[in-house]
């Protein structure tokens, strides 16, 4: 990011409102900490209610002005220019994302490619978001239109800033909304760079606005602002509930993606060789700080000992270290998250849960970094907190099961329902389990399907409601108007 956009000190990052870089009105800032060493390396604006109001007004002016009047084909071409510009800045964005979140560079590069792909996908979908006609008595013509909500609010978490921005804001802009984004205070610098890139690609003033700051201040103000017509939130169930309650005060619809305790279910006929590296990656990716992490491993008793033994060797071979060294597992986001994961592990030890295997910490890792090596826990009781609550760290809870019915009972035995993986060669069982497991996404003999931007994503229960990604996201960012013509 260039110093002229952020003041004399390039370490100070301002809000992005109506294509201008502006300080928080109260003049306050929030420190930005490098998770790999625990040191301060930047500051962001600490926005409050007044800053959010300025951003919402800017978005409303854009929606009622040039951005809102833009023809779909023109909007499509503009979003495609943004996508290509993001690709041009691929390595720079990856470096920012890696340092800010602590994720290894190869994961940051994947996220950077994903945000460009989201804008590419939604650019191609803009002029294909059709209404319909409805059969009715012959003296009527009845049709429906899909219209944007207006001004949409987006509360983006710290674990995947680029990806979640792409799937949320990309879809909202494609549908014709103007956006106000409140990124997490722990990781937002990549999104400020995206805003700069989008502006240079020609995005009109006010179509995209970003206000940084604390969730309890700026996030709460955005959720409760009466000028927001729709809210998209990704985060914890507790905060999601607060967001939904605040939005209900002005009757704004909400899309909530609230995490999970996703099961990977291995039957005795599974291809274990194919499954093992996937099982490992699904829990150590982004240091386990992934809503859809495969954090519960259900293994049929007949192969349990073999699977756990082989998986143990993979865990022991993992290396945790600074993000810039591109290790298998980077640091956790902050000291609070590190302490949370350690509390879960202490509880495992106190309750007699077996720590089967653990990865290695790079001896050169800075002392102040927020590190947690990957941990495999064995024979975890299905009702234990370790198998019920989202740890949000690289901790895998292994649980044996006997029968298909037993596996289904355990898989559905948490308040969450986001993602599930089913590993079996039995085609009938694949479909039985896929239909019966309570989950927004089900993967058979794979997990994640490469993260495809085309695949609708969302959950049930405490995993939230509404869908992101694919065309379903576009439907969520529009409202249907019915027009009946008497002739």
N, C-alpha and C positions, 0 to 999 in steps of 0.2 A: 504494500500500500504506500502511496506517495505521501511525503510529508505535507505537501500543500493541501491535501485533503483533510489532514488531521491536526493542523497546527504546526508550530515550529518543531515540536517533539514528535517524531514518528511513532513513539511508543504510546501516544495518547490517541484513542480512537473515539470519534464523535458519532452521534446519531445520523442516520440518513433519512431525511424528510424532504419530499418534493424535489429530489435530485440535488439537494444541498447537504453539506456536512455541518451539523450544528451541535453545540454543546448542550448538555442538559440545562434546563432553565434555572435550576437551583445551583448549578455550578459544581455539583458533586460527582465523584467518580467511584468506580469499583476496581480493586486490584485484580489482575489476571495472573494466575500462578501456573508455572510449567509443571505438569504432573511428574515429569521425569526426574526433576531435582528439587521440587518444592520451592523454587525461587520465583519472585515477582519479575515479570518481564514486560508488562504492559498495563495500561489502564483503559477502562471503558466508561462511557457516560452512565451515570446513575439516574435513569429517567424516573419521573414520577407521574402523577395523574395529569398534570398540565402538559407534559411532553407528549403523553399518549393522546391527549385531546388535539394537540396541534397536528399530530400524524394522522389521526382519524379525519380531521377536517381536510387535510391535504388529499387523502384518499377519496373522500367524497367529492371534492372538486374535480379530481381526475375522472372519476366514474361518471359524473354528470357533464364532463367536458370532452376533451379530445380522445381520451382513452375509451370512454364509454361509447363514443360515436364511431370508433374505428371499425371498419368492415372486417368480418371474420377472416377473409383471405389475407388482408393486410396484417391482422393480428398474428396469423399463422406465420407469415414471412418474418415478422419481427421476432417472435419467439425462436424461430429457427436460427436467426442471426445471433441471438443470445446463446443458444446451444453451441454454435460454432465458435463463438468467442470464449465460452467456457472451456472448450476443447483446446483452444490456443493457449490458455492459461493453466493447462492441466497440471504441470509440475509445480508451479507456484502455489496453486490451491492445495495440492497434496501436502506440500511442506507446511503450509499454515495449519491445515487440519491435523496433521500428525503432531506438531508441537503443541497445539492448543488442547487436543484431547488425550494425547499420550498414546495414540494407536500407532502400530508399526507402519512404516511408509508404504508397504505393499497394500495394506488395508486402506490407507488414506488415498492411494492412487485408485483403488477400486471405487471408493466413494465419490471421488472426483469424476471418474468416468460415468458413474451412475447419475449424478446431477445433470450432466450434459445430456445423457440419454433421456432423462425425464422431460427436459425441455424439448428435445427432438420429438419424442413420442407425442407430447401434448400439442406441439406445433402442428403435427400432422393430423391431429384429431379435431382441431378448432372448427373447421368448416364441415365436419361430419357429425356434429351434435344436433341431430334432427328432432323435430317434433313429429306429430302423427295426425291422421284424420280418424274420426270415430264414426262408424256406421250409425245412422240415426234416421228418423222419418225424412222422407224425400224433400220436404219443404224447408229443411235445415241443412246447412253445412257446418260441421263441428270439427274444430282442429285444436291441437295443443301446441304451445310454444315452450321451449326451454329457455329461461331467462336467468341471468346471473343474479345472485342475492343482492349484490351492491358492494359493500365494504366488508371484507372478511378479515378476521383476526387469526393469527397463527402463533401459537406458543410452541416453540421448537426446543427439544431437550438437548443435553450436552453430548449424548453418546454417538449420535449420527447427524450432526448439524446439516451437512451438505445433502445427504440422502433424504432426510425428512423434509428439508426445505424444498427439494426438488419435487417430491411426490405430493406435497401439500400446496405450496405456492405456485408451482408449475401448472398444476391442474386448475387452481383458482384463477390465475391469469388467463389461461386458455379459455375458460368459461366466460371471461369478460369482467370478472370482479377486479376491484382495486384492493391492495393488500396492506395490512399493517402487521409487522412481524415483531414478536418479542422473543429473541433467542435466549438460551440459558446463559447466565452470567459466567458459568465455568468455561464455556466454549462458544464463542460467537464471531471470532475474527474472520473465519472463512466466509461467513455470510455477508459481512461488511464488504469483503472483496468482491463477492458475487454481485452485490448492489452496484459497486463501481463499474464492473464489467457490463452489467445490464444497461446502465445509464449510457456508457460509451457505445453500446450497440444500438441505442436509439429508443429505449423504453421511456415513454413520456413521464414528465414530472408527476409525482403523486401516485402512479400506478403501483409502485413498490416503495414501502417505507419501513425502516428498521429502527426500533428503539431498544437500546440495551438497558440493562439494569437488573435489579433483584426481582425475583418472582413475586414476593409478597407485596411489592410496590408496583412495579410496572406491569407485571403479569396480572395482578389482581385488578388494576385499573383498566387494562384492556378487556378482561372478561366482563367487567361490569359496565363498560361504556355503552350508553344507549345508541350510539351511532354505529355500532358493530352489528352487522346483519347475520353473521355466521361465525362460529368459533371452531377452529381445529386445534386440538390439544393432544400431545403425546407426553406421557409421564406416569406418575404413580396413581393408583386408584384413589388415594386420599386427596391429592391435589386435583385430580380429575373431577371428583365429586364437588369440590369447592368451585371449580370453573363452571360446571353445569348449573350449580345453584345461582351463581352470579349472573350467568347468561339468561337464566329463566326470569330474572327480574325485568328484562326487556324482551322476553319471548324470542331470543335468538336460538336457532337450532345449533347443535353441537355435535362434532365428530370426536370421539374419544378413543385413543389407543393407549391402553393402560398396562401393558406388560403381561407376563404369563409365567407359568411353571410347566413348560412344554415337555411332553413325554416323547422319548424315542423308544419304540417297542420292537424288540428283537425276538422273533419266534425261532424255534429250533431248526427250521429249514432255511433260515436267512443266509445270504452270502456274506459271511463274516469278514472275509478279506476286503470286500467292497465297503462294508459298513464301518469298520474300525476308524479309518482316517476321517470319515465324515463325522462320526460321533465325537472325536477329539476336537475337530475344528469348530463344531457347533457349540462348544462350551468355552473354548479359549479365544475365539474371535472377539476382538475388542475387549479382551480381558474379561469375558463373560458379561459385559455390560451391554447386553442386547436383549430387547424385549422378547424376541423369539428364540432365545438361546435354548438349545436342547438340554435342559438342566436336570431332567429326570431320565434315567436309563432303566427301562423295564426289560429284563432278560428272562427268557423261559429257563426253568430250573435245569433242564437237561444240558444246556450249553453255558450256564451261568459261570461256572468255575473257569472254563476255557476262555470265555470272553473277557472276564475281569482280569485274568492273568495276562492276556495279550494286551489289553488296554492299559494295564499298569505300566508295561514297558514303554508305551507311547507317552504316557504322562511323565514318566521319569526322564524321558528324553527331551522334554520341552525346556526352552530357555526363556527366562523373563529378564527384561532389561530396558534401557532407555529407548524411546520411540525412534530416535534418529539412527539407532544401530539396527533397526529392522529385525527385532527378535521374534520369537513365536508369540510372545505375550508381552504387551507393554504395561505401563503402570495403570492403576485405577485413577479415576479423575481427580480425586481430592482426598484429604486426610479423613474427612467424615465418612466417605465411602469405604476407605481402607479399614477404619475402625469397625464399621458395620460388618464387613466380611469376617474380620477377625473374631467378632463376638459370636457369629454363627459357628465358626470353627471351634471356638472354646466350648460352646454348648455341645457340639458333637463329641468332643473329648470327655466332657463331664457326664454325658449320658451314655457313654460306652459305644458310640458309633465308630466303626473301624475306619481309620485313615489308611487306605490301601496303598496309595502312591501319591507322590508329590513331585513337581518339577523343580528345576534348579534356577536359582537367582544368579545372574551374571555378577561375578565378584567385583567388576568395575562399575556396577550400577551406583549412581550417586546416593549417598546416605539419606538425603532428604526426599527422595522419590517415594511415591505412594504404591509400593510394589506388593503384589500377592502372587505367589507361584500357583499354577494350576494344581488342584487337589481332587483326587478320586476317593469318594467315601463309599464303603461297601455295606450291604445288608441294612440299608436305611429303612426303618419302619415307615410304611406309607402315610401314617398319621403324624409323623414327626414334623416339627417345624421345618427341618431341612428339606423335607419332601413336599411341604405345603406352601411355603412362603418364597417369594422371589428374593434371592440373595444378591443378585446383580454383581456377581464376581465369578471367577473361573473355578467354580465348585460343582462337581457332578455327583449327584446322589444316585447310586445304583441300587435297584430293587428287584429281587427275584420274583417270578410268578409261575404258577402251575399251568393254568388253562387259559383259553381265549377269553372266557367270561371273567376270569380273575384279572387278566390284563386290562380289560375294558373297565372293570370296576375301579382299579387303581388309577388308570389314565384319567377317568372322569371324576376322580375323588378329590379335586381341589376346586377352589372358587373360580379358577381361571379357565380360559378356553381360547387360546390364540393360535397355536401351531401344534401339529403332531407329526411324528415320523413313524411309518410302519414298514418293518423289514420282514418280508416273507415271500416265498416263491409261489404260494398257493393263491391263485387268482380269485377264487371265491372268498377266501379269507381277507384278501386285500380290500375287496369291495364291502364286505360285511363290516370290517373294522372302520374303514373310511366313512361309512355312513353312520356308524354308531358312536364314534368318538366325538366328544363335544369340542369343536375347534373350528376356527375360521378358515384355516388352511390345513390340508392334509397332504403329506408327501409320502409316496410309496417307493421304497427302495432308493430314496434320495432324501435330502433335507435342504430345502430352500430353493431348489431349481434354479440356482444361479442368481437368485434375488429378483428375477424378471419384473421389470417395471409394468408389464402388461397384466400382472396377476393381482386381482383384488385382494386386499389385505385388511384384516380387522378381526375382532374377536367377539366372544360372548361372555356373559357373567362379568367378573371383575376385570376382564381384559378389554371391556369397553363396548362401544357400538358405533355403527357407521363403517364405511369402507373407504380405504385409500388405495391408490395405484389403479392402473387400468382405466377403462371407461367408467367403472363404478364411481371413481373419484369425481369425474366430470358431472355425473348425475347428482352427486352430493353437493357440488358447488353451484347447482342450478335449482331453480324452482319451476314447477309446471304451471302454466297459465292456460286455461281452457276458454276458447272463443266459440260461441254458438251464433251463427248467422241465420236469420229467418229470411226466406226469399220467396 
